[in-house]
Amino acid sequence: MPLPREESKLWTPAARVCRSASLPFSFASFTAVGTTEAADSQTGERFPVLVRYEVSKALGGPREALSGDITSAFVSLGSLVIEKDRMRKSVFFICWTLLSCCWSTQAEIFTSIGQMTDLIYTEKELVQSLREYIKAEEFKLAAVKSWANKLDALTRVSTSDPEGYLAHPVNAYKLMKRLNTEWSELESLVLQNPAEEFISNMSIHRQFFPDEEDQTGAAKALMRLQDTYQLDSEAFSRGKLPGMHSNALLTVDDCFDMGKTAYNDADYYHAVLWMQQSLKQLDAGEEAEVSKADILDYLSYSVYQMGDLPRAIELTRRLVAIEPSHQRAGGNLRYYERLLFKQLNEQNQTYQPPSEEPIQLGTYSRPQDHLPEREAYEALCRGEGLQMTEARRSRLSCRYQDGKGNPRLLLKPMKEEDEWDSPHIVRYLDVLSHEEIEKIKELAKPRLARATVRDPKTGILTTANYRVSKSAWLEGEDDPVVDRVNLRIQDITGLTVDTAELLQVANYGVGGQYEPHYDFSRRPFDTNLQVDGNRLATFLNYKDEPDAFKRLGTGNRVATFLNYMSDVEAGGATVFPDFGAAIRPRKGTAVFWYNLFKSGEGDYRTRHAACPVLVGSKWVSNKWIHERGQEFRRRCGLTEVD
């Protein structure tokens, strides 16, 4: 694992590597599967062995340029994990090879009792090899049975209520991990003695399995929930989420993998939190495949990256105490101590031992990102910072709405509630029936694809980390239900949907969210922009954005009609950071607001977000109504902000 290097250099955890391995030299982080050769210790016979390469980024810290042959360079970067079980070859093959070697090199053995006595010992070795083969097969069978029992219990629970099971983000993450990692390990176990039917089934279903990106995405989703709702790693690990407690637990190895995901993304803040939790559970006596030394290795370096030298020194000392020969840890320890000594001298301070308290949420400051209203947005998601005063509440009311005498609403008017006064946001009750919701979901599910956003510079649709959901578009011709819902939206709003976009159905999975955004297209030199700090920043950011809807010929998005098609146990609110509103999803209801003033200028107060779903599965459908066709339905105002 350690690299030969100058003592003044600092190296990151890169684990162990077999020096006979050969991989392309790269600073990327990846996993690859390949083959190498191994030799039988007795016969010298060589046979192929399946191996897995795990390569980590060479990140952070002062480091020298790598040189030398490809093998030594690879030693510095990664690890080679050889699965011992995969190295076994049929003992019968080895046995018959041994016999054939004896018989082919020594003919007419029967003519010499002395030579024949050698066969007695050969047979004894064969019997011993046979017993080892039986033991290996029994061990494999026991392992497969253990897998089957565990997975049978899991699937009984998950299939009884799939959406309810996946409503818990830990269950969703562990499903990604099982199908991406653990089922592959089971496949490798069975491959030791090829089972064609099983492998054939695996091959058929593998195309539907989540991949490494899915597992990583689920892990990052847990971290996003952790940040937004200020949950510590202990809460997640023990299945303790706001308003619920379940047996969806994270093991030592799960926590380690979470930390490693963050580490490989240079996210040392979360790497510290999850490596610390992994260490805590290991110290409590939980069984694990990962070693304490490996956890301390990642944890100590991540703590160093967070700028906590005293604690990095203490953790590295613990690592060296476990593995005194850990060359890189010893070198890092000397580096940390020299660096701390230098800092103390420059600041004329004395050494203070690190706190005895474990590292937890709040120990270190969370790194800032690009989103200026991050704190306000996340506070609203937690139900904090709401600006619903008593004076404002007194101005809100509820009423029956008949669409200004619309014949379809006269006998059964809509129930309309004010959610906010300015800008005016209303909620309609009983907009969609349960049967309509289920039909819309049924139509959308086969079409769901990763939701996209329009790049503000290029106008091109692309995926983004700040929008985590899948969506589908439904036309009125797809089913009478869709056509009926479109007509109902037109009746309720009084706006034509002839120029509106198709009905967009979205499903937010584990940690699903859509960070603060506008529904309308920001036009160049929008005269409604105010020249103050907040609005000027928006203007500078978006003044070069192309008209996203120009090619449609239907104008901008004048209004948003948002249907909630599910209840969400925790999280998933629609929040408006600019004026401190939060609207909770309620199945069958819909909220409506105008994105543009009557002048056609954008109402920048309507910048909103879909909070990460903490517990539950969130289904919504949007109808974005455009300007064209509304000329006599929503007339221009006398001022720009009417």
C-alpha positions as CSV (number, residue, x, y, z in Angstrom):
1,M,0.0,0.0,0.0
2,P,2.7,2.6,0.9
3,L,4.8,4.2,-1.8
4,P,8.6,4.7,-1.6
5,R,8.9,8.5,-1.4
6,E,10.6,11.4,0.2
7,E,9.6,11.9,3.8
8,S,8.5,15.4,3.1
9,K,5.9,14.2,0.7
10,L,2.3,13.3,1.6
11,W,0.3,10.5,0.0
12,T,-3.3,9.5,0.0
13,P,-4.8,6.1,0.8
14,A,-4.4,4.0,-2.2
15,A,-4.7,0.5,-0.6
16,R,-2.7,-2.5,-1.7
17,V,-1.7,-3.7,-5.2
18,C,-0.2,-6.9,-6.6
19,R,3.0,-5.9,-8.3
20,S,2.5,-8.3,-11.1
21,A,-0.6,-6.4,-12.3
22,S,-0.6,-4.1,-15.2
23,L,-3.1,-1.3,-15.8
24,P,-3.1,1.9,-17.9
25,F,-1.6,4.7,-15.8
26,S,-4.2,7.2,-14.9
27,F,-5.3,9.4,-12.0
28,A,-8.9,8.4,-12.6
29,S,-11.0,6.5,-10.1
30,F,-12.4,3.3,-11.6
31,T,-13.1,-0.4,-11.1
32,A,-12.1,-2.9,-13.8
33,V,-12.3,-6.6,-14.1
34,G,-9.7,-8.7,-15.9
35,T,-7.7,-11.8,-15.7
36,T,-4.2,-12.7,-14.7
37,E,-2.5,-16.1,-14.1
38,A,-1.8,-18.0,-10.9
39,A,0.4,-21.1,-10.5
40,D,-0.4,-24.2,-8.5
41,S,2.1,-24.4,-5.7
42,Q,2.7,-28.1,-6.2
43,T,2.6,-28.6,-10.0
44,G,3.6,-25.2,-11.2
45,E,0.7,-25.3,-13.6
46,R,-0.6,-21.9,-14.6
47,F,-4.3,-21.1,-14.9
48,P,-6.4,-18.0,-15.4
49,V,-7.7,-16.1,-12.4
50,L,-10.5,-13.5,-12.3
51,V,-9.4,-10.3,-10.6
52,R,-10.9,-7.0,-9.7
53,Y,-8.9,-3.8,-9.8
54,E,-10.0,-0.9,-7.6
55,V,-8.2,2.3,-8.3
56,S,-8.5,5.5,-6.3
57,K,-7.6,9.0,-7.3
58,A,-4.2,10.2,-6.2
59,L,-5.7,13.3,-4.5
60,G,-4.5,16.2,-2.4
61,G,-1.5,16.9,-0.4
62,P,2.0,17.7,-1.6
63,R,3.1,15.0,-4.0
64,E,6.0,14.4,-6.3
65,A,5.7,13.5,-9.9
66,L,5.4,9.8,-10.5
67,S,8.1,8.2,-12.6
68,G,9.4,4.8,-13.3
69,D,7.8,1.7,-14.8
70,I,4.1,1.2,-15.1
71,T,3.9,-1.3,-12.3
72,S,5.4,1.0,-9.7
73,A,3.3,3.9,-10.9
74,F,0.2,1.7,-10.5
75,V,1.3,0.7,-7.0
76,S,1.0,4.4,-6.0
77,L,-2.5,4.7,-7.4
78,G,-4.6,1.8,-6.6
79,S,-5.3,-1.7,-5.4
80,L,-5.7,-5.1,-6.8
81,V,-8.2,-7.3,-5.0
82,I,-7.9,-11.0,-5.8
83,E,-10.9,-13.0,-4.8
84,K,-9.5,-16.1,-3.2
85,D,-12.5,-18.2,-4.0
86,R,-12.2,-17.3,-7.6
87,M,-8.7,-18.8,-7.7
88,R,-9.9,-22.3,-7.1
89,K,-9.8,-24.6,-10.0
90,S,-11.4,-28.0,-10.0
91,V,-9.2,-30.2,-7.7
92,F,-10.1,-33.2,-9.9
93,F,-8.3,-31.5,-12.7
94,I,-5.2,-30.9,-10.6
95,C,-5.4,-34.5,-9.3
96,W,-5.5,-36.0,-12.7
97,T,-2.7,-33.7,-13.8
98,L,-0.6,-35.0,-10.9
99,L,-1.3,-38.6,-11.9
100,S,-0.6,-38.0,-15.5
101,C,2.7,-36.4,-14.7
102,C,3.6,-39.4,-12.6
103,W,2.6,-42.0,-15.1
104,S,4.0,-40.2,-18.1
105,T,7.4,-39.6,-16.6
106,Q,7.8,-43.0,-14.9
107,A,6.7,-45.9,-17.1
108,E,6.4,-49.5,-15.9
109,I,6.1,-48.5,-12.2
110,F,4.8,-52.0,-11.4
111,T,8.2,-53.4,-11.9
112,S,9.5,-51.6,-8.8
113,I,7.8,-51.9,-5.4
114,G,9.9,-49.0,-4.3
115,Q,8.4,-46.8,-7.1
116,M,5.0,-48.1,-6.3
117,T,5.3,-47.1,-2.7
118,D,5.6,-43.5,-4.0
119,L,2.1,-43.9,-5.5
120,I,0.8,-44.7,-2.0
121,Y,1.8,-41.3,-0.9
122,T,0.5,-39.7,-4.1
123,E,-2.9,-41.3,-3.5
124,K,-2.9,-40.0,0.1
125,E,-2.3,-36.5,-1.2
126,L,-5.1,-37.0,-3.8
127,V,-7.5,-38.1,-1.0
128,Q,-6.5,-35.0,1.0
129,S,-7.0,-32.9,-2.1
130,L,-10.4,-34.5,-2.6
131,R,-11.4,-33.7,0.9
132,E,-10.3,-30.1,0.4
133,Y,-12.4,-30.0,-2.8
134,I,-15.5,-31.3,-1.0
135,K,-14.9,-28.8,1.8
136,A,-14.6,-26.0,-0.7
137,E,-17.8,-27.1,-2.4
138,E,-19.6,-27.3,0.9
139,F,-18.3,-23.9,1.9
140,K,-19.5,-22.5,-1.4
141,L,-22.9,-24.1,-1.1
142,A,-23.3,-22.8,2.5
143,A,-22.4,-19.4,1.3
144,V,-25.0,-19.6,-1.5
145,K,-27.6,-20.8,0.9
146,S,-26.8,-17.9,3.3
147,W,-27.2,-15.5,0.3
148,A,-30.5,-17.1,-0.7
149,N,-31.9,-16.9,2.9
150,K,-31.0,-13.3,3.3
151,L,-32.3,-12.3,-0.1
152,D,-35.5,-14.3,0.3
153,A,-36.2,-12.4,3.6
154,L,-35.4,-9.1,1.9
155,T,-37.6,-9.7,-1.1
156,R,-40.5,-10.8,1.0
157,V,-40.5,-7.5,2.7
158,S,-39.7,-5.3,-0.4
159,T,-42.3,-6.9,-2.7
160,S,-45.1,-6.6,-0.1
161,D,-45.1,-2.9,-0.7
162,P,-42.4,-1.8,-3.2
163,E,-43.0,1.9,-3.0
164,G,-43.4,1.9,0.7
165,Y,-40.1,-0.1,1.0
166,L,-38.3,2.3,-1.3
167,A,-39.8,5.3,0.5
168,H,-37.0,4.9,3.0
169,P,-33.8,6.3,1.4
170,V,-31.6,3.8,3.1
171,N,-33.6,0.9,1.6
172,A,-33.2,2.6,-1.8
173,Y,-29.5,3.0,-1.4
174,K,-29.0,-0.6,-0.2
175,L,-31.1,-1.9,-3.2
176,M,-28.7,0.0,-5.5
177,K,-25.7,-1.5,-3.7
178,R,-27.1,-5.0,-3.6
179,L,-27.8,-5.2,-7.3
180,N,-24.7,-3.4,-8.4
181,T,-22.2,-5.0,-6.1
182,E,-23.4,-7.9,-4.0
183,W,-25.2,-9.8,-6.8
184,S,-22.0,-9.5,-8.8
185,E,-20.2,-11.2,-5.9
186,L,-22.8,-13.9,-5.8
187,E,-22.4,-14.4,-9.6
188,S,-18.6,-14.8,-9.1
189,L,-19.2,-17.3,-6.3
190,V,-21.4,-19.4,-8.6
191,L,-19.0,-19.1,-11.4
192,Q,-16.4,-21.1,-9.5
193,N,-18.3,-24.1,-10.7
194,P,-20.2,-22.8,-13.7
195,A,-23.9,-22.9,-13.4
196,E,-25.2,-22.2,-16.9
197,E,-28.8,-21.6,-16.1
198,F,-28.0,-19.1,-13.3
199,I,-25.5,-17.2,-15.4
200,S,-28.0,-17.2,-18.3
201,N,-30.6,-15.6,-16.1
202,M,-28.1,-13.2,-14.7
203,S,-27.1,-12.1,-18.2
204,I,-30.7,-11.6,-19.2
205,H,-31.5,-9.4,-16.2
206,R,-28.1,-7.7,-15.9
207,Q,-29.1,-5.1,-18.5
208,F,-31.7,-3.9,-16.0
209,F,-29.4,-3.8,-13.0
210,P,-28.2,-0.5,-11.6
211,D,-24.6,0.3,-12.3
212,E,-21.8,2.0,-10.5
213,E,-23.2,5.4,-11.3
214,D,-26.5,4.4,-9.7
215,Q,-24.8,3.2,-6.5
216,T,-22.7,6.3,-6.3
217,G,-25.8,8.5,-7.0
218,A,-27.8,6.8,-4.2
219,A,-24.9,7.4,-1.8
220,K,-24.7,11.0,-2.7
221,A,-28.4,11.3,-2.3
222,L,-28.1,10.1,1.4
223,M,-25.4,12.8,1.9
224,R,-27.7,15.4,0.3
225,L,-30.5,14.4,2.7
226,Q,-28.0,14.5,5.6
227,D,-27.1,18.1,4.7
228,T,-30.6,19.5,3.9
229,Y,-32.3,18.0,7.0
230,Q,-29.2,18.2,9.3
231,L,-29.2,14.5,10.1
232,D,-26.1,12.9,11.6
233,S,-24.6,9.7,10.2
234,E,-25.7,7.9,13.3
235,A,-29.3,8.6,12.6
236,F,-29.1,7.3,9.1
237,S,-27.1,4.3,10.1
238,R,-29.7,3.3,12.7
239,G,-32.7,4.0,10.5
240,K,-33.8,7.0,12.7
241,L,-35.4,9.6,10.4
242,P,-37.8,12.4,11.5
243,G,-41.1,10.8,12.4
244,M,-40.1,7.2,11.8
245,H,-37.8,4.5,13.0
246,S,-37.2,1.4,10.9
247,N,-34.8,-1.6,10.6
248,A,-33.2,-0.2,7.5
249,L,-29.7,-0.2,9.0
250,L,-26.3,0.6,7.5
251,T,-23.4,-1.7,8.4
252,V,-19.8,-0.9,9.1
253,D,-19.0,-1.7,5.5
254,D,-21.9,0.3,4.2
255,C,-20.7,3.4,6.1
256,F,-17.2,2.8,4.9
257,D,-18.4,2.6,1.3
258,M,-20.4,5.8,1.8
259,G,-17.2,7.5,3.1
260,K,-15.2,6.1,0.2
261,T,-17.7,7.4,-2.3
262,A,-17.3,10.9,-0.9
263,Y,-13.5,10.5,-0.7
264,N,-13.2,9.5,-4.3
265,D,-15.2,12.7,-5.2
266,A,-12.8,14.8,-3.1
267,D,-15.7,15.5,-0.7
268,Y,-13.7,15.2,2.5
269,Y,-16.4,16.7,4.6
270,H,-18.7,13.8,4.1
271,A,-15.8,11.3,4.0
272,V,-15.0,12.3,7.5
273,L,-18.6,11.9,8.7
274,W,-19.1,8.5,7.3
275,M,-15.6,7.1,8.0
276,Q,-16.1,8.2,11.6
277,Q,-19.5,6.4,11.8
278,S,-17.9,3.3,10.3
279,L,-15.1,3.4,12.9
280,K,-17.7,4.0,15.7
281,Q,-19.7,0.9,14.8
282,L,-16.6,-1.2,14.4
283,D,-15.3,-0.2,17.8
284,A,-18.8,-1.1,19.2
285,G,-18.1,-4.7,18.1
286,E,-19.9,-5.0,14.8
287,E,-18.5,-7.5,12.4
288,A,-17.1,-6.1,9.2
289,E,-14.9,-7.0,6.2
290,V,-13.1,-3.7,6.2
291,S,-10.3,-3.4,8.7
292,K,-9.8,-0.7,11.3
293,A,-6.6,0.3,9.7
294,D,-8.3,1.0,6.4
295,I,-10.9,3.1,8.0
296,L,-8.3,5.1,9.9
297,D,-6.3,5.5,6.8
298,Y,-9.1,7.3,4.9
299,L,-10.3,9.1,8.0
300,S,-7.0,10.6,9.0
301,Y,-6.2,11.9,5.6
302,S,-9.7,13.3,5.2
303,V,-9.5,15.1,8.6
304,Y,-6.2,16.5,7.4
305,Q,-7.9,17.9,4.3
306,M,-10.5,19.5,6.6
307,G,-7.6,21.4,8.2
308,D,-7.7,19.7,11.6
309,L,-4.0,18.8,12.1
310,P,-4.2,17.8,15.8
311,R,-6.9,15.3,15.1
312,A,-5.2,14.0,11.9
313,I,-2.1,13.4,14.0
314,E,-4.0,11.5,16.7
315,L,-5.8,9.3,14.1
316,T,-2.6,8.6,12.3
317,R,-0.9,7.6,15.5
318,R,-3.7,5.1,16.1
319,L,-3.1,3.8,12.6
320,V,0.6,3.4,13.1
321,A,-0.1,1.6,16.5
322,I,-2.1,-1.0,14.6
323,E,0.3,-1.3,11.7
324,P,3.8,-0.1,12.8
325,S,5.1,-1.0,9.3
326,H,2.6,1.2,7.5
327,Q,5.3,3.2,5.7
328,R,3.0,5.9,4.2
329,A,1.2,6.4,7.5
330,G,4.5,6.9,9.3
331,G,5.6,9.4,6.7
332,N,2.4,11.3,6.9
333,L,2.6,11.4,10.6
334,R,6.0,13.0,10.5
335,Y,4.7,15.4,7.9
336,Y,1.7,16.4,10.0
337,E,3.8,16.9,13.1
338,R,6.3,19.1,11.3
339,L,3.5,21.1,9.7
340,L,1.7,21.6,13.1
341,F,5.0,22.6,14.8
342,K,5.6,25.2,12.1
343,Q,2.1,26.6,12.5
344,L,2.3,26.8,16.3
345,N,5.7,28.6,16.1
346,E,4.3,31.1,13.6
347,Q,1.3,31.8,15.7
348,N,3.2,31.6,19.0
349,Q,0.9,29.0,20.4
350,T,1.3,25.8,22.4
351,Y,0.0,22.4,21.3
352,Q,-3.5,21.5,22.5
353,P,-4.5,17.8,22.3
354,P,-7.5,17.2,20.0
355,S,-11.0,17.0,21.5
356,E,-12.1,13.6,23.0
357,E,-15.5,14.1,21.4
358,P,-16.1,12.1,18.2
359,I,-16.4,13.8,14.9
360,Q,-20.0,14.5,14.1
361,L,-22.3,16.8,12.2
362,G,-21.2,20.4,13.0
363,T,-17.6,19.5,14.0
364,Y,-16.5,21.0,10.7
365,S,-18.0,23.6,8.5
366,R,-19.7,22.4,5.4
367,P,-18.1,23.6,2.2
368,Q,-19.9,26.3,0.4
369,D,-21.2,25.8,-3.1
370,H,-22.6,27.8,-6.0
371,L,-26.1,28.3,-4.7
372,P,-26.4,31.7,-3.0
373,E,-29.7,30.9,-1.3
374,R,-28.6,27.5,-0.1
375,E,-29.2,28.1,3.6
376,A,-32.6,29.8,3.1
377,Y,-33.7,27.0,0.7
378,E,-32.7,24.2,3.0
379,A,-34.1,25.9,6.1
380,L,-37.5,26.1,4.4
381,C,-37.2,22.4,3.5
382,R,-36.8,21.7,7.2
383,G,-39.8,23.9,8.0
384,E,-37.7,26.7,9.3
385,G,-37.6,30.4,8.2
386,L,-41.3,30.4,7.1
387,Q,-42.6,34.0,6.6
388,M,-46.2,33.1,7.2
389,T,-47.1,35.8,9.7
390,E,-50.5,36.3,11.4
391,A,-51.1,39.4,9.3
392,R,-50.5,37.5,6.1
393,R,-52.5,34.5,7.3
394,S,-55.5,36.8,7.9
395,R,-55.4,37.8,4.2
396,L,-55.7,34.2,3.0
397,S,-59.1,32.6,2.4
398,C,-60.8,29.7,0.7
399,R,-63.7,29.6,-1.7
400,Y,-65.5,27.7,-4.4
401,Q,-64.3,28.5,-7.9
402,D,-66.6,27.9,-10.9
403,G,-64.2,29.1,-13.6
404,K,-66.3,32.3,-14.1
405,G,-69.4,30.4,-14.9
406,N,-67.8,27.5,-16.8
407,P,-70.6,25.0,-17.4
408,R,-68.4,22.1,-16.4
409,L,-67.7,23.6,-13.0
410,L,-71.2,25.1,-12.2
411,L,-72.5,21.9,-10.7
412,K,-69.2,20.9,-9.1
413,P,-67.0,23.9,-8.5
414,M,-63.4,23.5,-7.4
415,K,-62.3,24.1,-3.8
416,E,-59.7,26.9,-3.9
417,E,-57.4,27.8,-1.0
418,D,-54.9,30.7,-0.9
419,E,-51.4,29.5,-0.1
420,W,-49.8,32.9,-0.4
421,D,-50.9,36.4,-1.0
422,S,-48.1,38.0,-3.0
423,P,-47.3,36.5,-5.4
424,H,-50.6,34.9,-5.4
425,I,-50.4,31.1,-5.0
426,V,-53.5,29.0,-4.7
427,R,-54.2,25.3,-4.1
428,Y,-57.1,23.4,-5.6
429,L,-58.5,20.4,-3.8
430,D,-59.7,17.1,-5.3
431,V,-58.2,18.0,-8.7
432,L,-57.2,14.4,-9.5
433,S,-59.0,11.2,-8.4
434,H,-57.0,8.2,-7.2
435,E,-58.0,6.3,-10.4
436,E,-56.8,9.2,-12.6
437,I,-53.5,9.3,-10.7
438,E,-52.9,5.6,-11.1
439,K,-53.7,5.8,-14.9
440,I,-51.3,8.7,-15.4
441,K,-48.5,6.8,-13.5
442,E,-49.2,3.7,-15.5
443,L,-48.8,5.6,-18.7
444,A,-45.7,7.4,-17.5
445,K,-43.7,4.6,-16.0
446,P,-42.5,3.0,-19.3
447,R,-41.4,6.4,-20.5
448,L,-39.6,7.7,-17.5
449,A,-36.1,9.1,-18.3
450,R,-33.7,11.3,-16.4
451,A,-35.2,14.8,-16.1
452,T,-33.2,17.5,-18.0
453,V,-32.7,21.2,-17.6
454,R,-31.9,23.8,-20.2
455,D,-28.4,25.1,-20.1
456,P,-28.7,28.9,-19.5
457,K,-25.7,29.6,-21.9
458,T,-26.4,27.2,-24.8
459,G,-30.1,26.5,-24.5
460,I,-29.4,22.8,-24.8
461,L,-31.2,20.3,-22.6
462,T,-28.9,18.4,-20.3
463,T,-28.9,16.5,-17.0
464,A,-27.8,18.2,-13.9
465,N,-27.0,17.2,-10.3
466,Y,-29.3,19.8,-9.0
467,R,-32.3,18.1,-10.6
468,V,-32.6,14.5,-9.5
469,S,-35.8,13.0,-10.9
470,K,-37.2,11.1,-13.8
471,S,-39.9,12.5,-16.1
472,A,-42.2,11.5,-19.0
473,W,-44.4,13.6,-21.3
474,L,-48.0,12.6,-22.0
475,E,-50.2,13.8,-24.9
476,G,-53.9,14.1,-24.7
477,E,-54.1,11.4,-27.4
478,D,-52.3,8.9,-25.2
479,D,-55.4,8.3,-23.1
480,P,-58.8,9.9,-22.4
481,V,-57.6,10.5,-18.8
482,V,-54.8,12.8,-20.0
483,D,-57.2,14.7,-22.3
484,R,-59.7,15.1,-19.4
485,V,-57.0,16.4,-17.1
486,N,-55.8,18.9,-19.6
487,L,-59.4,20.2,-20.1
488,R,-59.9,20.4,-16.4
489,I,-56.8,22.6,-16.0
490,Q,-58.1,24.9,-18.7
491,D,-61.5,25.1,-17.0
492,I,-59.9,25.9,-13.6
493,T,-57.4,28.5,-14.7
494,G,-59.4,30.1,-17.5
495,L,-56.3,29.8,-19.7
496,T,-56.1,27.9,-22.9
497,V,-53.9,24.8,-22.9
498,D,-53.8,24.7,-26.7
499,T,-50.4,26.3,-26.6
500,A,-49.3,24.7,-23.4
501,E,-46.6,22.1,-23.1
502,L,-47.5,18.4,-22.8
503,L,-48.3,17.1,-19.4
504,Q,-45.0,16.3,-17.7
505,V,-45.1,13.6,-15.1
506,A,-42.1,13.4,-12.7
507,N,-41.1,10.9,-10.0
508,Y,-38.5,11.8,-7.4
509,G,-36.5,8.9,-6.1
510,V,-34.1,8.6,-3.2
511,G,-33.1,12.1,-2.2
512,G,-34.9,13.4,-5.3
513,Q,-34.9,17.2,-5.7
514,Y,-34.9,20.2,-8.0
515,E,-32.9,23.1,-6.6
516,P,-34.0,26.7,-6.8
517,H,-34.9,27.6,-10.4
518,Y,-37.3,29.6,-12.5
519,D,-40.0,28.0,-14.7
520,F,-39.9,30.9,-17.2
521,S,-37.2,31.8,-19.6
522,R,-35.1,34.9,-18.5
523,R,-35.0,37.2,-21.5
524,P,-32.0,39.5,-22.3
525,F,-32.2,42.8,-20.4
526,D,-35.4,42.1,-18.6
527,T,-36.6,45.5,-17.6
528,N,-38.1,44.1,-14.4
529,L,-34.7,43.4,-12.9
530,Q,-33.8,45.7,-10.0
531,V,-30.3,47.0,-9.7
532,D,-29.6,45.8,-6.2
533,G,-27.2,43.0,-5.0
534,N,-29.6,40.1,-5.4
535,R,-31.3,41.0,-8.6
536,L,-28.2,42.4,-10.3
537,A,-26.5,39.0,-9.6
538,T,-29.4,37.3,-11.4
539,F,-29.2,39.7,-14.3
540,L,-25.5,39.2,-14.7
541,N,-25.9,35.4,-14.6
542,Y,-28.8,35.2,-17.1
543,K,-28.5,38.2,-19.4
544,D,-26.9,36.0,-22.1
545,E,-29.4,33.2,-21.9
546,P,-31.2,32.5,-25.2
547,D,-35.0,32.5,-25.3
548,A,-35.5,28.8,-24.4
549,F,-39.0,28.7,-25.9
550,K,-38.5,30.8,-29.0
551,R,-38.6,27.8,-31.4
552,L,-42.0,26.8,-29.9
553,G,-43.6,30.0,-31.1
554,T,-45.9,30.1,-28.1
555,G,-44.2,32.7,-26.0
556,N,-42.9,32.3,-22.4
557,R,-44.3,30.1,-19.6
558,V,-47.0,32.4,-18.2
559,A,-48.1,30.1,-15.5
560,T,-47.4,26.8,-13.7
561,F,-50.1,24.2,-12.7
562,L,-48.5,21.6,-10.4
563,N,-50.5,18.4,-9.5
564,Y,-49.4,16.5,-6.4
565,M,-50.0,12.8,-7.2
566,S,-48.8,11.3,-3.9
567,D,-48.4,12.1,-0.2
568,V,-44.8,12.3,1.0
569,E,-44.1,11.2,4.6
570,A,-41.1,13.6,5.0
571,G,-39.5,16.2,2.8
572,G,-40.5,17.0,-0.8
573,A,-42.0,20.4,-0.1
574,T,-42.2,23.1,-2.8
575,V,-40.4,26.1,-1.4
576,F,-40.0,29.7,-2.5
577,P,-36.8,31.1,-1.0
578,D,-37.3,34.7,-2.0
579,F,-40.4,35.2,0.2
580,G,-40.2,32.2,2.6
581,A,-43.1,30.0,1.6
582,A,-43.2,26.2,1.8
583,I,-46.1,24.1,0.3
584,R,-46.4,20.5,1.4
585,P,-47.5,17.9,-1.2
586,R,-51.0,16.5,-0.7
587,K,-52.2,13.8,-3.0
588,G,-55.0,14.9,-5.4
589,T,-54.4,18.6,-4.9
590,A,-52.7,21.1,-7.2
591,V,-51.0,24.5,-6.8
592,F,-51.1,27.3,-9.4
593,W,-49.2,30.5,-9.8
594,Y,-48.3,33.0,-12.5
595,N,-44.6,33.2,-13.6
596,L,-45.1,36.4,-15.5
597,F,-46.6,39.8,-14.7
598,K,-49.4,40.9,-17.0
599,S,-46.9,42.9,-18.9
600,G,-45.0,39.7,-19.9
601,E,-42.1,40.5,-17.6
602,G,-40.8,37.7,-15.4
603,D,-41.8,37.7,-11.7
604,Y,-38.5,36.7,-10.2
605,R,-40.1,36.1,-6.8
606,T,-41.4,32.8,-8.2
607,R,-38.0,31.2,-8.1
608,H,-38.8,27.9,-6.3
609,A,-37.4,24.5,-5.5
610,A,-38.5,20.9,-4.9
611,C,-37.0,19.8,-1.6
612,P,-35.2,16.5,-1.4
613,V,-37.6,13.6,-0.6
614,L,-36.6,12.3,2.8
615,V,-39.1,9.5,3.3
616,G,-41.6,8.5,0.6
617,S,-42.0,8.5,-3.2
618,K,-43.0,11.8,-4.7
619,W,-45.1,11.9,-7.9
620,V,-46.1,15.2,-9.6
621,S,-47.4,16.3,-12.9
622,N,-46.9,19.8,-14.4
623,K,-48.7,21.8,-17.0
624,W,-46.7,24.8,-18.2
625,I,-49.1,27.2,-19.8
626,H,-47.6,29.6,-22.4
627,E,-48.4,33.2,-23.3
628,R,-49.9,32.7,-26.8
629,G,-53.6,32.4,-26.8
630,Q,-54.0,34.2,-23.5
631,E,-54.4,37.7,-25.0
632,F,-58.1,37.9,-24.2
633,R,-58.0,35.6,-21.2
634,R,-55.4,37.5,-19.2
635,R,-55.2,41.0,-20.5
636,C,-52.1,43.2,-20.2
637,G,-51.9,45.4,-17.1
638,L,-51.3,49.2,-16.8
639,T,-47.8,48.8,-15.3
640,E,-45.0,46.3,-15.7
641,V,-45.7,44.7,-12.4
642,D,-49.5,44.4,-12.5
